[in-house]
């Protein structure tokens, strides 16, 4: 099992309920093959540059532990969701 962190930027105009259900979906994917250690809600922050005519995004930091093939499955799910503006998955050193 490797340790990872994922930064997730969602559309700022999403309702809170929709945002929470989307986050639960992603943490559920991690929970099937790994363990979610923490989820930090950073809230709405200004983007460094405009993305899809948006200047702000809703940020989450997810720390998790999983096997080596889970990040590619998580990335696939991030890509197919229109509410995800940007994402990044990084493997942490042990």
DSSP file (Angstrom, degrees, kcal/mol; ACC not computed):
  #  RESIDUE AA STRUCTURE BP1 BP2  ACC     N-H-->O    O-->H-N    N-H-->O    O-->H-N    TCO  KAPPA ALPHA  PHI   PSI    X-CA   Y-CA   Z-CA
    1    1 A X              0   0    0      0, 0.0     2,-0.3     0, 0.0    66,-0.2   0.000 360.0 360.0 360.0 131.9    0.0    0.0    0.0
    2    2 A X  E     -A   66   0A   0     64,-3.1    64,-2.5    91,-0.0     2,-0.4  -0.756 360.0-120.4-107.3 155.8    1.3    3.4   -1.0
    3    3 A X  E     +A   65   0A   0     89,-0.5    89,-2.6    -2,-0.3     2,-0.3  -0.816  36.3 175.5 -97.2 136.8    0.4    6.8    0.5
    4    4 A X  E     -AB  64  91A   0     60,-3.4    60,-2.5    -2,-0.4     2,-0.4  -0.902  20.9-153.9-133.7 160.7   -1.1    9.4   -1.9
    5    5 A X  E     -AB  63  90A   0     85,-2.4    85,-3.1    -2,-0.3     2,-0.4  -0.996  10.5-164.7-134.4 142.7   -2.6   12.9   -1.8
    6    6 A X  E     -AB  62  89A   0     56,-2.6    56,-2.9    -2,-0.4     2,-0.5  -0.989   7.5-157.1-128.5 127.0   -5.1   14.3   -4.2
    7    7 A X  E     -AB  61  88A   0     81,-2.3    81,-1.7    -2,-0.4     2,-0.4  -0.913  16.9-168.3-102.1 128.9   -6.0   17.9   -4.7
    8    8 A X  E     -AB  60  87A   0     52,-2.6    52,-2.1    -2,-0.5     2,-0.6  -0.969   9.9-163.6-123.8 127.6   -9.4   18.3   -6.3
    9    9 A X  E     -AB  59  86A   0     77,-2.9    76,-2.7    -2,-0.4    77,-1.2  -0.954  14.2-172.8-115.8 117.1  -10.9   21.5   -7.7
   10   10 A X  E     -AB  58  84A   0     48,-3.1    48,-2.7    -2,-0.6    74,-0.2  -0.643  37.7 -81.7-105.2 162.9  -14.6   21.6   -8.2
   11   11 A X  E >   -A   57   0A   0     72,-2.0     3,-1.1    -2,-0.2    46,-0.2  -0.390  35.2-139.5 -60.1 135.4  -16.9   24.2   -9.9
   12   12 A X  T 3  S+     0   0    0     44,-0.6    -1,-0.1     1,-0.2    45,-0.1   0.701  95.9  64.6 -73.9 -17.6  -17.6   27.0   -7.4
   13   13 A X  T 3  S+     0   0    0      2,-0.0    -1,-0.2    45,-0.0     2,-0.1   0.361  75.8 115.4 -89.5   7.1  -21.3   27.2   -8.4
   14   14 A X  S <  S-     0   0    0     -3,-1.1     2,-0.1    69,-0.1    -4,-0.0  -0.463  73.0-110.3 -72.2 146.6  -22.2   23.7   -7.3
   15   15 A X     >  -     0   0    0     -2,-0.1     4,-2.4     1,-0.1     5,-0.2  -0.447  27.0-115.3 -72.6 153.8  -24.7   23.4   -4.5
   16   16 A X  H  > S+     0   0    0      1,-0.2     4,-2.5     2,-0.2     5,-0.2   0.881 114.8  52.5 -59.7 -40.5  -23.3   22.1   -1.2
   17   17 A X  H  > S+     0   0    0      1,-0.2     4,-2.1     2,-0.2    -1,-0.2   0.911 110.6  46.8 -63.1 -43.4  -25.3   18.9   -1.3
   18   18 A X  H  > S+     0   0    0      2,-0.2     4,-2.0     1,-0.2    -1,-0.2   0.886 112.0  51.4 -65.7 -39.3  -24.1   18.1   -4.8
   19   19 A X  H  X S+     0   0    0     -4,-2.4     4,-2.2     1,-0.2    -2,-0.2   0.915 110.9  47.9 -64.5 -43.2  -20.5   18.8   -3.8
   20   20 A X  H  X S+     0   0    0     -4,-2.5     4,-2.4     1,-0.2    -2,-0.2   0.884 111.3  49.8 -66.8 -38.5  -20.7   16.5   -0.8
   21   21 A X  H  X S+     0   0    0     -4,-2.1     4,-1.9     2,-0.2    -1,-0.2   0.876 110.8  50.2 -68.5 -35.7  -22.3   13.7   -2.7
   22   22 A X  H  X S+     0   0    0     -4,-2.0     4,-2.0     2,-0.2    -2,-0.2   0.910 111.0  48.8 -66.2 -41.9  -19.5   14.0   -5.4
   23   23 A X  H  X S+     0   0    0     -4,-2.2     4,-2.7     1,-0.2     5,-0.2   0.896 109.8  52.1 -64.1 -40.6  -16.8   13.9   -2.7
   24   24 A X  H  X S+     0   0    0     -4,-2.4     4,-2.0     1,-0.2    -1,-0.2   0.871 107.2  53.7 -62.8 -36.4  -18.5   10.8   -1.1
   25   25 A X  H  X S+     0   0    0     -4,-1.9     4,-1.7     2,-0.2    -2,-0.2   0.934 111.5  44.2 -63.1 -45.9  -18.4    9.1   -4.5
   26   26 A X  H  X S+     0   0    0     -4,-2.0     4,-1.8     1,-0.2    -2,-0.2   0.902 114.3  48.1 -68.2 -40.9  -14.7    9.7   -4.9
   27   27 A X  H  X S+     0   0    0     -4,-2.7     4,-2.5     1,-0.2    -1,-0.2   0.818 108.6  56.6 -68.9 -28.1  -13.9    8.7   -1.3
   28   28 A X  H  X S+     0   0    0     -4,-2.0     4,-1.2    -5,-0.2    -1,-0.2   0.881 104.6  51.5 -66.5 -38.8  -16.0    5.6   -1.9
   29   29 A X  H  X S+     0   0    0     -4,-1.7     4,-0.7     1,-0.2     3,-0.3   0.912 112.8  45.7 -63.2 -42.0  -13.9    4.6   -4.9
   30   30 A X  H >X S+     0   0    0     -4,-1.8     4,-1.4     1,-0.2     3,-0.9   0.909 108.9  56.7 -65.9 -41.3  -10.8    5.0   -2.7
   31   31 A X  H 3< S+     0   0    0     -4,-2.5    -1,-0.2     1,-0.2    -2,-0.2   0.722  95.9  65.2 -65.5 -22.8  -12.5    3.0    0.1
   32   32 A X  H 3< S+     0   0    0     -4,-1.2    -1,-0.2    -3,-0.3    -2,-0.2   0.860 124.1  12.0 -67.0 -34.8  -13.1    0.0   -2.1
   33   33 A X  H << S+     0   0    0     -3,-0.9    34,-0.7    -4,-0.7     2,-0.2   0.293 133.8  11.2-126.8   7.6   -9.4   -0.7   -2.5
   34   34 A X  E  < S-C   66   0A   0     -4,-1.4     2,-0.4    32,-0.2    32,-0.2  -0.726  77.9 -84.9-158.3-154.4   -7.7    1.5    0.1
   35   35 A X  E     -C   65   0A   0     30,-3.1    30,-2.8    -2,-0.2     2,-0.6  -0.984  23.4-138.6-141.1 123.5   -8.2    3.7    3.1
   36   36 A X  E     -C   64   0A   0     -2,-0.4    28,-0.3    28,-0.2     3,-0.1  -0.735  19.6-177.2 -81.3 118.9   -9.1    7.4    3.2
   37   37 A X  E     -     0   0A   0     26,-2.2     2,-0.3    -2,-0.6    27,-0.2   0.894  61.6 -16.0 -85.0 -43.8   -6.9    9.0    5.9
   38   38 A X  E     -C   63   0A   0     25,-1.8    25,-2.6     2,-0.0     2,-0.4  -0.990  46.5-152.2-159.9 153.9   -8.2   12.6    5.8
   39   39 A X  E     -C   62   0A   0     -2,-0.3     2,-0.5    23,-0.2    23,-0.2  -0.975  16.1-162.6-130.2 116.6  -10.3   15.0    3.8
   40   40 A X  E     -C   61   0A   0     21,-3.2    21,-2.4    -2,-0.4     2,-0.8  -0.886   9.0-149.3-103.6 125.5   -9.5   18.7    4.1
   41   41 A X  E     +C   60   0A   0     -2,-0.5    19,-0.2    19,-0.2    -2,-0.0  -0.831  18.6 175.7 -93.1 106.8  -12.1   21.2    2.9
   42   42 A X  E     -     0   0A   0     17,-1.7    18,-0.2    -2,-0.8    -1,-0.2   0.611  30.1-148.8 -89.0 -13.3  -10.2   24.3    1.8
   43   43 A X  E     -C   59   0A   0     16,-1.0    16,-2.6     2,-0.0     2,-0.4  -0.297  45.8 -16.0  79.5-164.7  -13.3   26.1    0.5
   44   44 A X  E     +C   58   0A   0     14,-0.2     2,-0.3    12,-0.1    14,-0.2  -0.633  68.0 172.7 -81.7 128.7  -13.5   28.5   -2.4
   45   45 A X  E     -C   57   0A   0     12,-2.6    12,-2.4    -2,-0.4     2,-0.2  -0.941  37.0 -99.6-132.7 155.1  -10.1   29.9   -3.5
   46   46 A X  E     -C   56   0A   0     -2,-0.3    10,-0.3    10,-0.2     2,-0.2  -0.543  39.1-124.8 -73.7 135.7   -9.1   32.1   -6.4
   47   47 A X  E     -     0   0A   0      8,-2.9     3,-0.1    -2,-0.2    -1,-0.1  -0.496  11.9-126.5 -79.2 152.0   -7.5   30.2   -9.4
   48   48 A X  E    S+     0   0A   0      1,-0.2     2,-0.3    -2,-0.2    -1,-0.1   0.810  94.4   7.2 -67.4 -29.8   -4.1   31.1  -10.6
   49   49 A X  E    S-     0   0A   0      5,-0.1     2,-0.2     2,-0.0    -1,-0.2  -0.974  95.2 -83.7-149.0 159.1   -5.5   31.5  -14.1
   50   50 A X  E     -     0   0A   0     -2,-0.3     2,-0.4    -3,-0.1     5,-0.2  -0.435  39.9-170.2 -69.5 133.3   -9.0   31.4  -15.7
   51   51 A X  E >  S-C   54   0A   0      3,-2.0     3,-2.0    -2,-0.2     5,-0.1  -0.992  72.8 -16.6-126.6 121.8  -10.3   27.9  -16.5
   52   52 A X  T 3  S-     0   0    0     -2,-0.4    -1,-0.1     1,-0.3     3,-0.1   0.875 127.1 -56.5  50.9  42.0  -13.5   27.5  -18.5
   53   53 A X  T 3  S+     0   0    0      1,-0.2     2,-0.4     2,-0.0    -1,-0.3   0.664 112.3 125.2  63.6  20.0  -14.3   31.1  -17.8
   54   54 A X  E <   - C   0  51A   0     -3,-2.0    -3,-2.0     1,-0.1    -1,-0.2  -0.883  40.2-175.4-107.3 140.6  -14.1   30.5  -14.1
   55   55 A X  E    S+     0   0A   0     -2,-0.4    -8,-2.9    -5,-0.2     2,-0.3   0.485  70.5  46.2-109.8  -7.3  -11.8   32.5  -11.7
   56   56 A X  E     - C   0  46A   0    -10,-0.3   -44,-0.6    -5,-0.1     2,-0.3  -0.918  60.6-172.4-132.2 159.1  -12.6   30.5   -8.5
   57   57 A X  E     -AC  11  45A   0    -12,-2.4   -12,-2.6    -2,-0.3     2,-0.6  -0.980  28.5-115.8-147.0 158.3  -12.8   26.9   -7.6
   58   58 A X  E     -AC  10  44A   0    -48,-2.7   -48,-3.1    -2,-0.3     2,-0.3  -0.877  38.9-151.2 -98.8 119.6  -13.8   24.8   -4.5
   59   59 A X  E     +AC   9  43A   0    -16,-2.6   -17,-1.7    -2,-0.6   -16,-1.0  -0.699  19.2 177.7-101.9 140.8  -10.7   22.9   -3.2
   60   60 A X  E     -AC   8  41A   0    -52,-2.1   -52,-2.6    -2,-0.3     2,-0.5  -0.991  14.6-155.3-132.5 143.8  -10.4   19.6   -1.4
   61   61 A X  E     -AC   7  40A   0    -21,-2.4   -21,-3.2    -2,-0.3     2,-0.5  -0.986  13.8-169.8-116.9 120.5   -7.3   17.8   -0.2
   62   62 A X  E     -AC   6  39A   0    -56,-2.9   -56,-2.6    -2,-0.5     2,-0.5  -0.951   5.1-165.7-115.3 119.8   -7.7   14.0    0.2
   63   63 A X  E     +AC   5  38A   0    -25,-2.6   -26,-2.2    -2,-0.5   -25,-1.8  -0.901  25.1 158.0-101.0 129.2   -5.0   12.0    1.8
   64   64 A X  E     -AC   4  36A   0    -60,-2.5   -60,-3.4    -2,-0.5     2,-0.4  -0.961  38.1-134.3-149.5 165.9   -5.3    8.2    1.3
   65   65 A X  E     +AC   3  35A   0    -30,-2.8   -30,-3.1    -2,-0.3     2,-0.3  -0.987  41.9 139.6-123.3 129.7   -3.5    4.9    1.3
   66   66 A X  E     -AC   2  34A   0    -64,-2.5   -64,-3.1    -2,-0.4   -32,-0.2  -0.960  50.8 -78.0-159.6 171.7   -4.1    2.5   -1.6
   67   67 A X    >   -     0   0    0    -34,-0.7     3,-1.1    -2,-0.3     4,-0.5  -0.271  53.5 -99.5 -73.8 169.1   -2.6    0.0   -4.0
   68   68 A X  T 3  S+     0   0    0      1,-0.2     4,-0.3     2,-0.1     3,-0.2   0.695 117.6  54.6 -67.9 -21.2   -0.7    1.2   -7.1
   69   69 A X  T 3> S+     0   0    0      1,-0.2     4,-1.0     2,-0.1     3,-0.3   0.606  88.0  79.1 -90.7 -10.5   -3.5    0.8   -9.6
   70   70 A X  H <> S+     0   0    0     -3,-1.1     4,-2.6     1,-0.2     3,-0.4   0.887  82.8  61.5 -66.6 -40.3   -6.1    2.9   -7.7
   71   71 A X  H  > S+     0   0    0     -4,-0.5     4,-2.5     1,-0.2    -1,-0.2   0.861 102.6  52.1 -57.3 -34.4   -4.8    6.3   -8.8
   72   72 A X  H  > S+     0   0    0     -3,-0.3     4,-1.8    -4,-0.3    -1,-0.2   0.882 111.2  47.0 -68.9 -36.1   -5.5    5.5  -12.4
   73   73 A X  H  X S+     0   0    0     -4,-1.0     4,-1.7    -3,-0.4    -2,-0.2   0.895 113.5  48.4 -69.4 -40.2   -9.1    4.5  -11.6
   74   74 A X  H  X S+     0   0    0     -4,-2.6     4,-2.2     1,-0.2    -2,-0.2   0.908 110.6  51.3 -65.1 -42.5   -9.6    7.6   -9.5
   75   75 A X  H  X S+     0   0    0     -4,-2.5     4,-2.4    -5,-0.2    -1,-0.2   0.881 106.6  54.5 -62.0 -39.3   -8.1    9.8  -12.3
   76   76 A X  H  X S+     0   0    0     -4,-1.8     4,-1.5     1,-0.2    -1,-0.2   0.905 109.6  47.3 -61.0 -42.1  -10.5    8.2  -14.8
   77   77 A X  H  X S+     0   0    0     -4,-1.7     4,-0.5     2,-0.2    -2,-0.2   0.859 110.2  52.3 -69.1 -35.9  -13.5    9.1  -12.6
   78   78 A X  H >< S+     0   0    0     -4,-2.2     3,-1.0     1,-0.2     6,-0.3   0.925 108.7  51.9 -62.2 -43.9  -12.2   12.7  -12.2
   79   79 A X  H 3< S+     0   0    0     -4,-2.4    -2,-0.2     1,-0.2    -1,-0.2   0.847 107.0  50.6 -64.0 -36.5  -11.9   13.1  -16.0
   80   80 A X  H 3< S+     0   0    0     -4,-1.5     2,-0.6    -5,-0.1    -1,-0.2   0.527  92.0  89.3 -84.9  -3.4  -15.4   11.9  -16.8
   81   81 A X    X<  -     0   0    0     -3,-1.0     3,-1.1    -4,-0.5    -4,-0.0  -0.839  62.9-156.2 -98.2 124.8  -17.1   14.3  -14.3
   82   82 A X  T 3  S+     0   0    0     -2,-0.6    -1,-0.1     1,-0.2    -4,-0.0   0.688  89.9  63.6 -71.1 -19.2  -18.0   17.8  -15.6
   83   83 A X  T 3  S+     0   0    0    -73,-0.1   -72,-2.0   -72,-0.0     2,-0.7   0.582  82.2  89.7 -83.3  -9.5  -17.9   19.4  -12.2
   84   84 A X  E <   +B   10   0A   0     -3,-1.1   -74,-0.2    -6,-0.3     3,-0.1  -0.801  50.2 178.1 -89.7 116.1  -14.2   18.6  -11.7
   85   85 A X  E     -     0   0A   0    -76,-2.7     2,-0.3    -2,-0.7    -1,-0.2   0.938  66.8 -10.8 -81.2 -52.2  -12.2   21.6  -13.0
   86   86 A X  E     -B    9   0A   0    -77,-1.2   -77,-2.9   -35,-0.0    -1,-0.3  -0.956  62.3-179.0-144.7 160.4   -8.7   20.3  -12.1
   87   87 A X  E     -B    8   0A   0     -2,-0.3     2,-0.3   -79,-0.2   -79,-0.2  -0.975   7.6-165.9-154.5 161.7   -7.1   17.5  -10.1
   88   88 A X  E     -B    7   0A   0    -81,-1.7   -81,-2.3    -2,-0.3     2,-0.5  -0.939   3.6-163.7-153.9 132.8   -3.8   16.2   -9.1
   89   89 A X  E     -B    6   0A   0     -2,-0.3     2,-0.4   -83,-0.2   -83,-0.2  -0.982  14.5-177.1-120.7 123.7   -2.8   12.8   -7.5
   90   90 A X  E     -B    5   0A   0    -85,-3.1   -85,-2.4    -2,-0.5     2,-0.5  -0.968  23.6-133.7-125.3 133.8    0.7   12.6   -6.0
   91   91 A X  E     -B    4   0A   0     -2,-0.4   -87,-0.3   -87,-0.2     2,-0.2  -0.754  26.9-142.0 -83.8 126.5    2.4    9.6   -4.4
   92   92 A X        -     0   0    0    -89,-2.6   -89,-0.5    -2,-0.5     2,-0.1  -0.573  19.3-106.7 -86.9 150.9    4.0   10.6   -1.1
   93   93 A X              0   0    0     -2,-0.2    -1,-0.1     1,-0.1   -91,-0.0  -0.473 360.0 360.0 -72.1 148.4    7.3    9.2    0.0
   94   94 A X              0   0    0     -2,-0.1    -1,-0.1   -91,-0.0    -2,-0.0   0.487 360.0 360.0 -70.2 360.0    7.2    6.7    2.8
